[in-house]
Amino acid sequence: MAERIIEIVNLNFDHDGISVLEDINLVIERGDFLGIIGPNGSGKTTLLKIMLGLIKPKGGTVELFGVNIHHFKDWFRIGYVAQHAINFDMNFPLSVFEVVSMGRFSKKGLLRKLDKKDLQIIEDALEIVGMKGYKNKMIGELSGGEKQRVFIARALASEPELLILDEPTAGVDIRVQKEFYDFLERLNKERKITLVLVTHDIGTVTSRVGKLVCMNKRLFPGCYADESLIDVPIEGMKLIHHLHGE
């Protein structure tokens, strides 16, 4: 039986008295590549923030690596790339290397000096995302797709076992999106990192992920990328079966 990385049971969340999440049950196992899709305002980002301990649910339980989230302390095991990560201040005076090094401090602590091992891990993270040759460039000089890879590298620098991405291809062109999804597939299959991806890009994601859940306040599981995806009953969405490769 695969290890359960995240287990969510009967989760509910309200905001100002309005129901945002209702009766969410979800299991993410080691090695999964899970896609979460749904219309705007369906609660996708809220669910991720609860997984990350950034907000507390109204009811239900969340376990990370078998530990109740209220007692979980090993946050370096989880990497996170936020929805608007690439909207970085063009004038912010940080190099690519310095941005990626922030990922090490999340594991070591802010007051500890980076040692030879840390520097090698940062170099390796840049190598994995194909940005090693850009390490001395200023972050504001990069394109959207390049910034995207840098923030992935920052997350990888903490050596996470789980990587959570919220709309990572927002604002980048189709060519860059394809390259980015290719990269995520390799990360999952070759590096064995468990991935959770929130996206609106239904057509692309259904050919990449291993598991797919559809969301609108509640989860509609059982949509797997290797099965027909037709007429999932979510208001505002209709999934059409794609014959990939034909």
C-alpha positions in Angstrom: 0.0 0.0 0.0 1.4 3.4 -1.0 2.2 5.9 1.7 -0.5 8.6 2.2 1.1 12.0 1.8 -2.1 14.0 2.4 -5.3 12.6 3.8 -8.3 15.0 4.1 -11.5 13.8 5.8 -14.9 15.6 5.9 -13.3 19.0 5.4 -15.5 22.2 5.5 -14.6 25.8 5.3 -16.7 29.0 5.5 -15.7 32.6 4.8 -17.9 35.4 6.3 -20.7 32.9 6.7 -20.5 31.7 3.1 -19.7 28.1 2.4 -16.5 27.7 0.4 -15.7 24.0 0.9 -18.1 21.3 1.7 -17.4 17.7 2.8 -14.0 17.4 1.1 -12.5 13.9 1.2 -9.2 13.4 -0.6 -6.2 11.0 -0.4 -2.9 11.8 -2.1 -0.4 9.0 -2.2 3.4 9.1 -2.7 4.2 9.3 -6.4 0.8 10.7 -7.4 0.5 13.5 -10.0 -2.9 14.9 -9.1 -4.6 17.6 -11.1 -7.4 19.7 -9.6 -9.7 21.6 -12.0 -12.8 23.7 -11.6 -14.4 27.1 -12.3 -13.3 30.4 -10.7 -14.4 30.6 -7.2 -14.8 26.9 -6.7 -12.4 26.7 -3.7 -9.3 25.3 -5.4 -6.8 27.8 -3.9 -8.6 27.7 -0.5 -8.1 23.9 -0.5 -4.4 24.3 -1.2 -4.0 26.9 1.5 -5.6 24.5 4.0 -3.2 21.8 2.9 -0.3 24.2 3.5 -1.5 25.2 7.0 -2.1 28.8 5.9 -5.7 28.8 6.9 -7.7 26.6 9.3 -10.8 24.7 8.3 -14.2 25.0 10.0 -14.4 21.2 10.4 -12.8 18.0 9.4 -9.2 16.7 9.6 -6.0 17.1 7.5 -3.0 14.8 7.9 0.4 15.4 6.2 2.7 12.4 6.0 0.6 10.7 8.6 0.7 13.6 11.1 -2.3 15.8 12.0 -1.7 19.2 10.4 -1.9 20.9 13.8 1.2 19.0 14.9 3.1 18.9 11.6 6.4 20.7 11.7 8.4 19.5 8.7 7.2 22.0 6.2 10.4 21.8 4.2 9.0 18.5 3.0 6.5 20.5 1.0 7.3 22.9 -1.8 4.8 25.5 -2.9 4.6 27.7 -6.0 1.9 30.3 -5.6 -0.6 31.4 -8.3 1.1 34.8 -9.1 4.7 33.8 -8.4 5.9 35.1 -11.8 4.5 38.5 -11.2 7.7 39.5 -9.5 8.9 43.1 -9.1 11.1 43.7 -12.1 13.3 46.1 -10.1 13.8 43.8 -7.1 17.6 43.4 -6.7 18.0 39.7 -6.4 19.8 37.3 -8.7 18.4 34.0 -9.8 20.9 32.2 -7.5 19.8 34.3 -4.5 16.1 33.6 -5.2 16.7 29.9 -5.3 18.8 29.9 -2.2 15.7 31.1 -0.2 14.5 27.5 -0.6 17.4 26.3 1.6 16.7 28.7 4.4 13.2 27.2 4.7 14.9 24.0 5.7 17.9 25.3 7.6 16.5 28.4 9.2 17.1 32.1 8.3 20.1 32.7 10.6 22.2 29.7 9.5 24.9 30.1 6.9 24.8 28.1 3.7 27.5 25.5 3.5 29.1 23.6 0.6 26.3 21.0 0.6 23.6 23.7 0.5 25.3 25.5 -2.4 25.5 22.2 -4.3 21.8 21.5 -3.8 21.0 25.0 -5.1 23.2 24.3 -8.2 21.4 21.0 -8.7 18.0 22.6 -8.4 18.9 25.1 -11.1 20.3 22.3 -13.2 17.0 20.3 -12.9 14.9 23.2 -14.2 17.4 24.2 -16.9 18.4 27.5 -15.4 21.9 27.0 -14.2 23.3 29.2 -17.0 21.1 32.1 -15.7 22.1 32.0 -12.0 23.9 35.3 -12.1 21.1 37.1 -13.9 18.7 39.4 -12.0 15.3 37.9 -11.6 13.6 40.9 -13.2 15.4 40.3 -16.4 13.8 36.9 -17.0 10.8 36.0 -19.1 7.6 34.6 -17.5 8.5 31.1 -18.4 12.1 31.5 -17.0 10.8 33.0 -13.8 8.4 30.1 -13.5 11.4 27.7 -13.5 13.3 29.7 -11.0 10.5 29.6 -8.5 10.2 25.8 -9.1 13.9 25.6 -8.4 13.4 27.6 -5.2 10.8 25.1 -4.1 13.1 22.1 -5.1 16.0 23.6 -3.1 14.2 22.6 0.1 14.3 19.0 -1.2 10.5 18.5 -1.0 8.7 15.2 -1.2 5.5 17.0 -2.3 5.3 19.9 -4.7 2.1 22.0 -4.8 1.5 24.4 -7.8 -1.4 26.8 -8.1 -2.1 27.9 -11.7 1.6 27.8 -12.6 1.1 28.5 -16.3 -1.1 31.6 -15.9 0.2 34.5 -18.1 2.7 32.5 -20.2 2.3 31.5 -23.8 1.2 28.1 -25.2 4.7 27.0 -26.2 6.1 27.7 -22.7 3.1 25.9 -21.1 3.9 22.7 -23.1 7.5 22.8 -22.1 6.5 23.4 -18.5 4.1 20.5 -18.4 6.8 18.3 -20.0 9.1 19.3 -17.2 6.5 18.5 -14.5 6.0 15.0 -16.0 9.8 14.4 -15.8 9.9 15.7 -12.2 7.2 13.3 -11.2 8.5 10.2 -13.1 12.2 10.7 -12.8 12.6 12.5 -9.5 9.6 10.7 -7.9 8.2 13.9 -6.5 4.5 13.8 -5.6 2.7 16.7 -7.5 -0.5 18.5 -6.9 -1.4 20.9 -9.7 -4.3 23.3 -9.8 -5.1 24.5 -13.4 -7.7 25.7 -15.8 -5.9 24.1 -18.7 -8.1 21.1 -19.0 -7.1 19.9 -22.4 -3.4 19.7 -21.5 -3.6 18.5 -18.0 -5.8 15.5 -18.8 -2.9 14.0 -20.8 -0.3 14.6 -18.1 -1.6 13.8 -14.7 -2.2 10.4 -13.2 -5.3 11.4 -11.3 -7.8 14.2 -11.8 -10.4 15.6 -9.5 -13.0 18.2 -10.4 -14.1 20.8 -7.9 -16.9 23.2 -7.2 -17.1 23.6 -3.4 -17.1 19.8 -3.3 -14.8 17.3 -5.0 -16.0 15.1 -7.8 -13.4 12.3 -7.8 -13.0 9.3 -10.1 -11.9 11.4 -13.1 -8.7 9.7 -14.1 -6.6 10.9 -17.1 -6.6 7.4 -18.6 -10.4 7.2 -18.7 -13.2 8.9 -20.6 -13.9 12.4 -19.2 -17.4 13.3 -20.2 -20.1 15.5 -18.7 -18.8 15.7 -15.2 -21.6 17.3 -13.2 -20.0 20.6 -12.2 -21.8 23.8 -12.8 -20.0 25.9 -15.4 -17.8 23.1 -16.7 -18.1 20.4 -19.2 -15.2 18.0 -19.8 -14.9 16.4 -23.2 -13.0 13.1 -23.9 -9.7 13.7 -25.6 -8.1 11.0 -27.8 -4.5 12.0 -27.1 -2.1 11.2 -29.9 -4.8 10.8 -32.5 
